[in-house]
């Protein structure tokens, strides 16, 4: 599951930090969860909400681009300083 989330983040040009902050976790908490290889249902629901996906989309092998589209107005934050400065 974590690999799936990482793929979605990469395709949408989002960072892991962006995600764990959206779900209300710390870097250490997220890291421990990944090392344990599990995710609590509450966190799973928050991840799906943050990524604007159905929970089922986190369990499929479909490319992230084939998943449900983010809501209008969704703008991923630039990952790199150069991109942020340009804005």
Backbone bond lengths (Angstrom), bond angles and torsions (degrees), N, CA, C in turn:
res aa  C-N    CA-C-N  psi(-1)  N-CA   C-N-CA  omega(-1)  CA-C   N-CA-C  phi
1 X - - - 1.448 - - 1.525 110.63 -
2 X 1.324 117.58 -42.07 1.458 119.67 -177.74 1.523 110.98 -64.02
3 X 1.308 116.40 -36.22 1.463 119.90 177.04 1.528 110.14 -63.97
4 X 1.311 116.01 -38.60 1.474 120.82 178.33 1.528 110.17 -62.74
5 X 1.327 116.68 -46.12 1.464 121.54 179.11 1.526 109.55 -61.96
6 X 1.323 117.48 -42.62 1.466 121.03 178.97 1.525 111.21 -61.36
7 X 1.327 117.21 -40.52 1.467 120.73 178.25 1.527 111.50 -63.42
8 X 1.315 116.57 -41.74 1.469 120.67 179.45 1.527 109.50 -65.01
9 X 1.321 116.58 -44.53 1.464 120.34 178.80 1.524 110.51 -59.68
10 X 1.313 117.00 -45.19 1.457 121.21 -178.70 1.530 110.49 -62.82
11 X 1.311 116.86 -44.86 1.462 119.88 -178.65 1.529 111.86 -64.71
12 X 1.309 116.65 -32.10 1.466 120.93 -179.39 1.527 112.67 -93.48
13 X 1.309 116.46 5.43 1.469 122.52 178.74 1.527 111.81 58.76
14 X 1.323 114.51 44.62 1.458 121.77 177.60 1.525 108.73 -115.85
15 X 1.306 116.41 158.03 1.463 120.16 -179.85 1.525 110.74 -103.54
16 X 1.318 114.26 160.68 1.457 119.69 174.77 1.522 109.80 -62.56
17 X 1.335 116.08 -37.55 1.466 120.44 178.19 1.525 110.44 -59.04
18 X 1.325 116.86 -43.64 1.461 121.23 178.03 1.530 109.82 -55.82
19 X 1.337 115.91 -44.25 1.457 120.40 -176.51 1.518 111.77 -69.82
20 X 1.329 118.37 -50.03 1.464 117.64 -176.31 1.516 111.97 -66.95
21 X 1.319 117.83 -26.55 1.463 119.17 173.59 1.525 111.00 -70.34
22 X 1.331 117.48 -37.58 1.467 121.80 179.09 1.531 112.31 -65.92
23 X 1.328 116.14 -32.55 1.467 119.20 -178.61 1.523 111.95 -92.70
24 X 1.337 116.37 2.56 1.461 120.40 175.31 1.513 114.72 78.61
25 X 1.333 116.41 33.15 1.459 120.35 179.61 1.519 110.24 -114.93
26 X 1.324 115.19 162.38 1.456 121.15 173.57 1.528 108.52 -93.72
27 X 1.322 114.99 167.77 1.462 119.91 177.20 1.524 110.38 -60.26
28 X 1.342 115.93 -42.44 1.467 120.63 -179.28 1.532 111.08 -65.70
29 X 1.319 115.95 -42.60 1.462 119.92 178.89 1.518 111.74 -61.97
30 X 1.339 115.91 -43.24 1.463 120.32 179.25 1.533 109.92 -64.88
31 X 1.323 116.19 -44.70 1.455 120.98 -179.85 1.527 111.31 -60.60
32 X 1.316 117.06 -44.13 1.470 120.69 178.43 1.525 111.45 -62.98
33 X 1.324 116.68 -38.24 1.458 120.66 179.66 1.529 110.02 -65.50
34 X 1.322 116.69 -43.05 1.466 120.69 179.35 1.525 110.25 -64.62
35 X 1.338 116.92 -43.57 1.474 120.38 178.93 1.523 111.36 -61.55
36 X 1.338 116.44 -37.57 1.465 120.47 179.37 1.524 111.57 -72.47
37 X 1.323 116.62 -19.55 1.466 120.44 179.17 1.514 113.56 72.56
38 X 1.324 116.58 25.01 1.458 119.37 179.64 1.525 109.39 -138.41
39 X 1.323 115.16 163.59 1.450 121.20 178.54 1.527 107.68 -144.59
40 X 1.321 115.81 127.42 1.460 119.83 178.43 1.527 109.52 -66.83
41 X 1.313 115.60 151.88 1.460 121.31 -177.95 1.524 110.98 -57.23
42 X 1.320 117.33 -41.99 1.459 120.60 179.90 1.518 111.92 -60.93
43 X 1.328 116.61 -41.07 1.462 120.94 178.01 1.525 110.02 -68.10
44 X 1.324 116.14 -40.99 1.456 121.12 178.32 1.522 110.82 -57.95
45 X 1.316 117.06 -44.05 1.465 120.90 178.62 1.528 111.74 -64.34
46 X 1.332 116.71 -39.49 1.461 120.63 178.94 1.525 111.06 -68.27
47 X 1.332 117.45 -37.56 1.465 121.14 177.64 1.524 109.62 -63.10
48 X 1.312 116.79 -47.20 1.465 120.57 179.15 1.523 110.41 -60.46
49 X 1.323 117.03 -41.92 1.466 120.84 179.37 1.526 110.92 -64.71
50 X 1.325 117.51 -44.76 1.460 121.43 -179.61 1.528 111.49 -62.30
51 X 1.319 116.37 -36.95 1.463 121.29 179.74 1.519 112.00 -87.23
52 X 1.316 116.31 -1.34 1.465 123.41 -179.83 1.528 111.06 55.27
53 X 1.343 113.95 51.66 1.453 122.67 179.42 1.512 109.87 -128.87
54 X 1.322 115.71 161.91 1.453 120.31 167.81 1.523 107.16 -76.69
55 X 1.316 116.82 149.17 1.466 120.25 178.93 1.530 110.09 -56.38
56 X 1.315 117.30 -37.55 1.470 121.00 -179.58 1.525 111.78 -59.37
57 X 1.337 117.79 -29.89 1.462 121.08 179.44 1.523 112.04 -64.25
58 X 1.319 117.64 -21.41 1.459 121.06 179.36 1.529 111.99 -79.58
59 X 1.327 116.50 -9.23 1.465 121.31 -177.66 1.523 113.17 -112.34
60 X 1.311 117.92 8.54 1.453 121.04 -177.94 1.519 110.02 -103.65
61 X 1.318 116.51 162.83 1.463 121.25 177.35 1.523 111.75 -97.11
62 X 1.327 116.68 4.64 1.463 120.47 179.09 1.523 109.81 -61.57
63 X 1.325 117.54 145.72 1.465 118.42 173.48 1.526 109.69 -60.57
64 X 1.295 116.76 147.75 1.460 120.58 -177.83 1.519 111.50 -57.67
65 X 1.335 117.85 -31.26 1.460 120.66 -179.50 1.524 112.02 -67.81
66 X 1.331 117.66 -19.99 1.463 120.95 -179.98 1.523 112.33 -89.27
67 X 1.324 117.14 -3.34 1.453 120.67 -178.08 1.513 110.30 -81.36
68 X 1.313 114.87 175.45 1.454 119.74 179.56 1.519 110.25 -55.64
69 X 1.311 114.66 139.90 1.459 120.75 -177.94 1.520 111.05 -72.09
70 X 1.329 117.43 143.89 1.460 119.86 174.38 1.525 110.21 -62.88
71 X 1.300 115.71 156.40 1.456 120.74 179.64 1.526 110.44 -62.19
72 X 1.325 115.79 154.38 1.459 119.93 176.54 1.516 109.78 -55.78
73 X 1.288 116.18 144.30 1.448 120.19 -179.89 1.516 113.29 90.65
74 X 1.321 117.58 -4.85 1.464 121.45 179.36 1.517 108.57 -71.15
75 X 1.304 116.92 123.41 1.455 122.16 178.14 1.525 108.81 -131.95
76 X 1.325 118.17 108.61 1.462 117.90 177.60 1.522 109.78 -64.96
77 X 1.314 116.72 144.54 1.455 121.06 177.79 1.517 108.82 -77.58
78 X 1.331 116.41 141.79 1.461 119.27 178.40 1.525 110.76 -60.20
79 X 1.314 115.89 143.26 1.454 121.41 -177.80 1.519 112.30 -85.67
80 X 1.294 116.62 -27.43 1.453 119.92 -172.57 1.517 111.25 -112.18
81 X 1.303 116.52 147.06 1.452 122.96 -176.65 1.524 111.51 -55.48
82 X 1.324 117.60 -41.35 1.450 120.51 -178.74 1.523 111.14 -59.26
83 X 1.325 116.94 -39.54 1.457 120.64 179.72 1.528 110.41 -68.77
84 X 1.335 117.37 -37.79 1.457 120.69 -179.57 1.514 111.37 -68.88
85 X 1.336 116.77 -35.66 1.454 120.53 -179.71 1.530 109.95 -68.49
86 X 1.319 117.22 -36.71 1.459 120.88 179.01 1.515 112.17 -62.21
87 X 1.302 117.88 -29.42 1.458 120.50 -179.45 1.489 108.30 -77.19
